[in-house]
Structure formats: structure tokens, C-alpha cells
Amino acid sequence: MKLVRGAWKILVGIKDFLVLVFMLLFFGALFAALSAKPGRAIHDGALVLKLDGAIVEQPADVSAWAAAQGNAPHEFRLRDLVRSIDAARTDDRVKLLVLDLDSYGGGYPAAVSEVANAIGQFKASGKKVLAYATAYTDGSYLLASNASEIWVNPMGGTLFMGPGGSQLYYKGLIDKLGVNVHVYRVGKFKSYVEPYTRDSESPEAKEALTALYGSIFGQWKDLIHKARPKAQIDAFLSAPDQAITAAHGDIAQANLAAGLVDKLGDRVAFGKHVAELAGEAPKKVAGDFATIKYDDWLAANPIKTGGDQIGIVTVAGDIVDGKAGPGTAGGDTIATAVLDALAKKELKALVVRVDSPGGSALASETIRLAILEAKRQKLPIVVSMGGLAASGGYWVSTAGDVIFAEPNTITGSIGIFGIIPTFENSLKKLGITADGVKTTPLSGQPDVYGGTNPQFDTILQAGIEHGYAEFVGRVAAARKLSPQRVDEIGQGRVWDGGTARQIGLVDRFGTLDDAVAEAARRAGLDPKTVSTVYLEKKPSWFAQLAQGWAGDGDDDDDVVDGARARDVFATVAAERRDVLARAIGDAKRLASASSVQARCLECAGFSDARASKADLSLAEMLIKAFWS
């Protein structure tokens, strides 16, 4: 009998192995077929930018499951968008540019401004730009303001919110639950932990945010005024109720009267107008027009190759210990990519592109040390800050010879913290106590059952203070400032790029292209002859297959569809839902953090990007649990 059972197990194992091999061969063949599929020919028409996802520095991998379910988040790489618009400006096949902003996914101010500038340059070339939405957000309107014509659905309309609003504070809930939150920090402006230690915003945090919001919002208004000088934006911002009441509650008509939009019309009317300029679609359906799809256009305009190589390493998303995929800055992953590239001895300079709110101090230092290895090999190091380079993101930036940023980049937040929750009071409420034998003052510490002791608290606070001193020292050495001066502008305070340049945290204003050109000049090269090499792992064939599934969901000619159109009320509700989801997600990430953190809480409030699917799912689960 044992012999039969053993033979059966062997047969089952062989069967499972063969099934696995068959699946791998099947998906491999499918991927090869998709990869070999010729790109679509580019015919004359309108290049459509249907921005139904966030504008990001580095899109995250799409999981096969999400792609198969059809709910994979869509993200647009900033440099791809800008390159596509620039290429379209001088290509006769592109008759005009269409901005479909109905499902706009948001982005940080600097990223949105860069795309808006590219749109403005396209319009300046003499070609038309047409924008359409049922309702515009602050960010999508900045893009649309650079259009030749702004259309809005007569059943929609636009209200401007501006940065700011309420955030959640959990101190009361934590006290009721009996949770003891032990916070170790340096920096009076380091407000990341305030929701867990206070029931309201501290005066220091309010002071810093008031200045920061004022600067960022002021820049937004200046850009709108420059792109659309006749729009009565100030009156609509200061007294929107009066403008809308005067239009008898018709928000779209109030927008038209204020010069914020040019035309009221539905999608069919808009499509017909585009068809007059770009030509009709082959199917000749009302509202359709000759279309050049973004993915096809992007594939037809790849990054330039050839010439001396400038390496670009991207530090995007939360900085975490160990390895991580695209969209998250894994310390070991990025360090390995840099060191492997340096070993090939092919790079002439290195550009560090930072778009991160920070995270693990240890991982930030791991990345910084890898970048310094390039400096030891005599390579020029140029830092290019994207929409966000704060806390751990700034820690990484200290390795650069020169730092570029945009005026509305969010940066600074020089400070670190650690947080440990213990549950001794919670357990006491349930009649549970903890006891045991301890051989040293640190035995069992941090004791989540019995609480931390004074010795442990002293050690952790001393460690945090030492880490802050190290942070300050790195900034002082890199920026040629005294430690006292860095401490004055540090303390966890967040700055906009314009102010950061004034106080010495940033050297120049400029985009990633400007940083690459500077790196080439420092290497003694002509910027026009160099090529860029991105030091990042290429997606696996399975990830590329999933991305292909996710991107093939819209193959018809009518790309300007209303599947996710939202009127002004739905738009406002979606924005508030995302704020709540991000706050809950932040709480989860903070509770699960396993290392000293150099992270910026305020930074998330400056992006109008949708909350992640994980944060939205967590928020929905908690809301259902609460109401049930």
C-alpha cells in the first residue's frame, strides 16, 4: 500500500510539473506574439491625451490579476507625456491635440505644470488644442487653460477648491482604545506623527502649511493668468457663490460668463467640432473623428539612443528598505542598479531624479552611498527634483553636485522620527496583564504588552537625535551651510521650490532635460549629442504582458468616451473620498513601518492624484465595518 501511495504522489508531482511547464510555455508564446505584433501605422488625425490616470514619475507594475479584471490603475509617465507632446508639435500628421480630462487622475503641481507648459508650446506652434471635461479639477483646469478652446458639458461645470482642508486626528480614538503611542522625533515642524499624538494641528504645522499652501496656490493662479489672461479667475475664486447664483445655479453657464471656458457642449458636439479640424473617423459615427492614440504615438517616438551615455536613476514613491518594484523606491533595488551600471564603465555622468516623500532613513542612506560611489569614480552628479523631494527624498539629494527643482516642487522636511505603539492599557481594560523575568533593562523591549521602559525610551530618542544630527550634517556639507543654519531651515519644515532656492536648499530651476544638459556640460560633452540611459530593471515578460492587457481596453475610434464622466458634485465627492482613503492608508503605513522614518506627511496634500486602490479598499472596508 505504501508503494502505491508513493507512486501516486510521484505521478501527481509529474502532472503538476507538466501543467506548470505548459502554462509557462503558453504565456511565453502569447507574450512573444504580442511583442511581435507590428505597431499601428500613424495616420493624420488628432492626438488624443485621455488622461484617465495620475501623472507620475515612474508607473507601478500592473499585476496580471488587476489587468485581467480590467481595473488596473492607469498611470502616465511624465517624461513620456512631455516627449509625446513635443514630438507632435513638429509632425504634420498631428493636426491638433485633444485633451480628454473627464477622468483626470491628478499629479503633483510641478508635474502638472510641466505638462501644461508642453501643451502651451504645442499651441504656440500654431496648432490647435481642444480640451473637454464634464467638470474640471484645479489640476485639470491648469492643463486646459493652455488650450485654444475649453469645452465643458452644459450639465457639468467647474468649482475650484485650492489646496488645504481638514485631516484626521486619531488621538481621541487612541486614548479610548487605551493604545499608548510612543513617539521619538526631532523637528518642531515634523508633523507626520501629530494625528497620533494630538487632536488638532499644532501652531508650528499650521504656520508652515499656511505659507506653503499660499505659495503653491499663488503659483497656480499666476500660471492660469498667464495662459488665460481674460478669465475672471480671481472673482470666481473669492466669491463662487455669487457667480453661480447670478447664473441661477447653472455652474457651466457661470463658468462661460467668467471666461473660464469657451464652449458648452456634450461629447457628440465636441467630437463633431474636432472632426471638422482633424477629419472624420473611418466608421463615420456621429462625434467620432480621426484619432491618433497616445500609446501608438508614444511607441512611434521612442527615447533617442546613440552617443555618450548619461545615466538617470529614478527615486520615486515611498523609500523602503530592501527591494521594491517600479513606483516604490526600494533602497537595495536602486543601489544595485546604480552599482551595476557603474561597473560597466559606460556612463559619463549621473542624474538622480527624485520624486519621493521619503520613508526609511536607512534605505535613503543606502541610496545616497551608492550615488557617492559614482562621485568617487569622478562622474558629475546632478539632482533633478520632480514634484516632490522631501525628507528622505532630500536626504538622497545631498549626494548631488548641483540640484535642480521647479518653483512648485515640494521639498525640505529635514527631520526624522520613529513611532512604536504599545497596548498595556488596552489589555488592562480586558482584564489582561503582562509579567515575566527580565535579565537586562532591554529584555523584551519594546514590550507591546507591558509598555516601554525609561531606558528604552532614552535610547531610541538619543538615536533619533543622532540621526537628525547626521541628516543636518549631510545637508550642511552638501549645501555649504553651517549646521546651525540647516537646523533653522530644517526642523521638519516643508518648503516650495522657489523658497528652497532662496534659502540655499536648491541651486537652479529646471526640468529633467535641463538637468541632463547640465550633467553633459559638466562631463565636457555637447548636450545635443548625448543619450540617456535609465538605470532601472526592465519589466518582466509577464509584467509586460499584463501591461498589454491593461492597455488594450479601448480599441474603438471614439476614444473621447464618457464611461467615467463626473459632474461637479461627483468630482468633489471623489476628491474628498480620496483624501479620506489616503489618510487611512497613511495610518496603516505608519503603523507597519519597521525603521526610523524620514517622511513628509504634508506632501500628499499637494497632489490631486487619486488614492491608490489599496487605500480605497481599506477605507471602504473600515467604513462598512463602522456602519455595520
Order of alpha helices (4+ residues) and beta strands (2+ residues): alpha-beta-beta-alpha-beta-alpha-beta-alpha-beta-alpha-beta-alpha-beta-alpha-alpha-alpha-alpha-alpha-beta-alpha-beta-alpha-beta-beta-beta-alpha-beta-beta-alpha-beta-alpha-beta-beta-beta-alpha-alpha-alpha-beta-alpha-beta-alpha-beta-alpha-alpha-beta-alpha
